């Protein structure tokens, strides 16, 4: 599908950001799309996918006779991410090809261990594919992900065609970034209502700064065993005829860049506030008694920030975690205010006094009773969808 083609272009301003920020930015930038790589001819019924968030046509599919397409696409201009993303193609023989927001952002490796749970590539993609298939299929089995197959060849050809089309318009760095995307296919076997199904997991693996970590964009194709070849052939034909909307791609990338810029400014502001808060705490410590001074010196040795802007309480998504990783912070639910609140720093042991104040440390022997008030353990929020 046209939505799979990724741009890895990183501007100089992002290269100047902290290392942790640059790593997380790659995970976001990998989702920015060059829609104009597919520009095929038409020969069947056409379906235009509308982005309900931007109120713009995103792309047009040409479908073989009796094939159908279901879609639900919503890009959030404020966050620079999709809040909804579903592309689902059905053939007349019970086969389908689909991708969704979760399959488009599968993180693997140790670098973003909370989001990926530290899963290696092979386990991460299989878990994501299984979650997408388990409601409709049983006895699901996966083969090995390999850089070969009809789809992988098609995508590699499209990349080369795109680079030839853009010759002279892309920098050497931008061209080199395309080599970080690897096209992989893996076989799928499953059953439904006693019938055998065959399929393919089609993946783009984008490696991050650390070689064992990155993210995966994935679509799944599955059909009754006797019809899979026809399903796959029809799907590849559809991919070759996707007509994109370049204006949509430019608008979406502009909003994504603006969201990144806002995040960078917010991060710099928080760092300045962190220094100011540290100085204020240090002055307070100097005014305490000797015992209080000893207690709070330990606190100041571990505690690095207080005072980020709270956000509304509720779900905490994978995208929220990615933003927290960029800013090197943690988010907690504050029962006193009913909001989620974020605090700079990433600690193993966190405490709250139930009045909106949080304290973090990496010291396993720290005694919260040394602080004034009723301090109890606080749990860091983890992605729940």
Secondary structure, DSSP 8 states (H G I E B T S, - for coil): -GGG-B-----HHHHTS-HHHHHHHHHHHTT-B-GGG-B----SEEEEEEETTTTEEEEEEEE-TT-EEEEEEEEETTTTEEEEEEEEEE-TTS-EEEEETTTT-EEESSTTHHHHTT--HHHHHHHHHHHHHTTT-EEEEE---BS-SHHHHHHHHHHHHHHHHTTTTS-HHHHHHGGGEEEEEEEEEEEETTEEEEEEEEEEEEE-SSTT-EEEEEEEEEEEGGGHHHHHHHHHHHHHT-EE-HHHHHHHHHHHHHHHHHHHHHHHHHHHHHHHHHHHHHHHHHTS-HHHHHHHHHHHHH--------EESS---HHHHHHHHHTTEEEEEETTTTEEEEEES--SEEEE-SSS-EEEES-TT--GGGSSS--EE--------
